[in-house]
Amino acid sequence: MTGPGKPPGTGIPGAGRVFQVIQSQPGSASRIAMIVFLLIIALPLLLLGLIAAAVSVAVFLVLSGWNRLFGKRSPDWAKHDAEGRKGVRVRR
């Protein structure tokens, strides 16, 4: 089935593709290198994201507490409306 010069696994239909997929898989050294590289890149990015999320939550809590303590409870709409509608005719 396989002659000289033919890659192994070409005698059975589809077996050549399986052989190519197996050959394209990285070896154990390449897998370890990829894992280490991903840890070197992914870990700092993950930590940066977590720190950014924690800081943003802290800032949000401080600002919402500040607003609750010192912010106006309700706007003065009566005065605002009287000032905003001076000289405006309203059709009925």
C-alpha positions as CSV (number, residue, x, y, z in Angstrom):
1,M,0.0,0.0,0.0
2,T,2.7,2.4,0.8
3,G,5.5,2.5,-1.7
4,P,8.9,4.2,-1.6
5,G,8.5,8.0,-1.6
6,K,5.0,7.9,-0.4
7,P,4.3,9.4,3.1
8,P,3.0,6.8,5.6
9,G,-0.7,6.6,6.0
10,T,-1.6,7.5,2.4
11,G,-2.9,4.0,1.5
12,I,-6.1,4.5,3.5
13,P,-8.4,7.4,2.5
14,G,-8.2,10.1,5.1
15,A,-5.3,8.5,6.9
16,G,-2.8,11.0,5.3
17,R,-4.7,13.9,6.9
18,V,-4.6,12.2,10.3
19,F,-0.8,11.7,9.9
20,Q,-0.4,15.4,9.0
21,V,-2.4,16.5,12.0
22,I,-0.3,14.3,14.3
23,Q,2.9,15.6,12.8
24,S,1.7,19.2,13.3
25,Q,1.1,18.8,17.0
26,P,3.8,20.5,19.1
27,G,6.2,18.4,21.1
28,S,6.5,18.4,24.9
29,A,9.3,21.0,24.9
30,S,7.2,23.3,22.7
31,R,4.1,22.8,24.9
32,I,6.1,23.6,28.0
33,A,7.5,26.7,26.3
34,M,4.0,27.8,25.2
35,I,2.6,27.3,28.8
36,V,5.5,29.3,30.3
37,F,5.0,32.1,27.7
38,L,1.3,32.2,28.4
39,L,1.9,32.4,32.1
40,I,4.4,35.2,31.7
41,I,1.9,37.2,29.5
42,A,-1.5,36.1,31.0
43,L,-0.6,36.4,34.7
44,P,0.4,40.0,34.6
45,L,-2.6,40.9,32.4
46,L,-4.9,39.1,34.8
47,L,-3.4,40.9,37.8
48,L,-3.6,44.2,36.0
49,G,-7.3,43.6,35.3
50,L,-8.0,42.6,38.9
51,I,-6.2,45.6,40.3
52,A,-8.0,47.9,37.9
53,A,-11.4,46.4,38.9
54,A,-10.6,46.8,42.6
55,V,-9.5,50.4,42.2
56,S,-12.6,51.3,40.2
57,V,-14.9,49.7,42.7
58,A,-13.1,51.6,45.5
59,V,-13.4,54.9,43.7
60,F,-17.1,54.2,42.9
61,L,-17.8,53.5,46.6
62,V,-16.0,56.6,47.8
63,L,-17.7,58.9,45.3
64,S,-21.2,57.4,45.9
65,G,-20.6,57.8,49.7
66,W,-19.5,61.4,49.2
67,N,-22.6,62.0,47.1
68,R,-24.9,60.5,49.7
69,L,-23.3,62.5,52.5
70,F,-22.9,65.9,50.8
71,G,-25.2,65.8,47.7
72,K,-28.5,67.5,47.5
73,R,-31.4,65.2,48.4
74,S,-33.7,66.6,45.7
75,P,-33.4,69.4,43.2
76,D,-35.4,72.5,43.7
77,W,-37.6,72.1,40.6
78,A,-40.1,74.8,41.6
79,K,-37.4,77.5,41.5
80,H,-35.7,76.0,38.5
81,D,-39.0,75.9,36.5
82,A,-39.8,79.5,37.4
83,E,-36.4,80.7,36.2
84,G,-36.3,78.6,33.1
85,R,-39.8,79.6,31.8
86,K,-39.6,83.4,32.1
87,G,-40.8,85.0,28.9
88,V,-42.1,81.7,27.4
89,R,-45.7,81.4,26.2
90,V,-47.3,78.1,26.7
91,R,-50.2,77.2,24.4
92,R,-53.1,75.3,25.7
